[in-house]
């Protein structure tokens, strides 16, 4: 093959082909060369004159612009394909028998409930059940409990006890619920149909001590067995795929994405928390770090991205950093950063320096669940100063579990706000129940008893949910004279001197017993238990002493921070000043209700602007309900 030589044009001269064409057209060749030069200089001038505006035009398309960030495609999250299953409570119930009523019981009328109770008694080998039911010291009751989401086998839950309608029983005070198996029940055609046994209940019944025979027949017929239920079967947690996404591929994708973020250890072997069961269901184990805050765990799982390459994740981190600085979007941005694990830490750490309270708090909350101690100081300040964030800050501190969080919670034990002090105690106990500061003891096998050596105002705290518990904030608390109160139906407490108290027990067919101790609350409580007093007996004595003025310490019942409070944001994004009585400046004596039939008035109003949805006692600190 022959090569063909192509002549190279000489600079400064017009090519031969162009000159031939110009000659045929009648143009002088030199005029074409001059025209070309003038055209080249014109183009250079245009570029130089418009250089700045052209460069600015390129920079306006930078991905840092707000329009570019908003136009980026959002990655598909687990929550786009699946919803949680098992978050609802399950009610279990049964018909039970209460004994030890000292003549206030009754023989139940014929009914399906009575028939069910008799069959249960016969199944347990009880001879002549009708004879037992005729006794005035026994009563048939309806027993109910609620199995919270994520409850595990062996966990305790509260039991509600009440007499049936039209019952002749006058009071359940002093009664003891015999072992009762709890099931899901349904009534069809006047017949009670039972499901499998899911729990068992037993224990002393706590009746509101303020209820009297003359006024409160209804309250006398109701009571609680605190922590008296034991779960017999763990409740599963699952993710259910939405109808448009139900196939085995998507089920496997969800399980793979969740397992990239969360794992546990089974006998030392690392295993994922998600397992694709079918094309519709993904089984989800609860990660231990979120055991006390299952709702947050589910929200974080739903914020996990299904598929995201390195460049896409970097862009999303940048976008979430901008959203974290906006008070309106800070909560969701922090949640998504938490779902990214260690990759989101740097952005959250920058959020701790943010300009608004919301940015700093939500960043700190997410960092606590990522086990970063930098969050402790911000969370401590939120718990102390901002009622709207208090419950969530305390829950996050209990999860953090290092010495920085311990120091913050220990300092909160001595503030004046009753709900902050007790909330800090609960968080410390959840962090480490064996910590000497909050470990306490099981007094008489009846209830948890804790005496804290704190420097704040003297306070006595009781519970009427979750577990029987008495906490004394201040070791040297004393009763004042005169003192004359009852502890149940058989124990009387009277002052026999300025610093001397007599505790006497009078029981039928038993010898009288007496203890003489000092007026210290600790000594009196221990003497009541030595005389076979129960937790309800101790509660009654303390409430009667408070009502008569013999107890000057602040008496609080379930004084925990409430969710659903309004957070007032000013125009510049900072929080408006709080003018209510819920902060540390509030007088603790007026901070909470001492009645077992009511809650603490420290609860705030529920509002759509609240940082988190409202939750009850268990969800606030235990993360359950």
Beta strands, then each sheet from edge to edge (+ up, - down):
strand 1: 82-85
strand 2: 90-99
strand 3: 139-147
strand 4: 156-163
strand 5: 176-188
strand 6: 191-204
strand 7: 222-231
strand 8: 238-241
strand 9: 263-266
strand 10: 269-272
strand 11: 274-276
strand 12: 281-284
strand 13: 441-443
strand 14: 447-452
strand 15: 459-462
strand 16: 469-473
strand 17: 484-487
strand 18: 491-497
strand 19: 500-505
strand 20: 513-517
strand 21: 554-557
sheet 1: 1+ 8- 12+ 11-
sheet 2: 2+ 3- 4+ 7- 6+ 5- 2+
sheet 3: 9+ 10-
sheet 4: 13+ 14- 16- 15+ 21+
sheet 5: 17+ 18- 19+ 20-
end
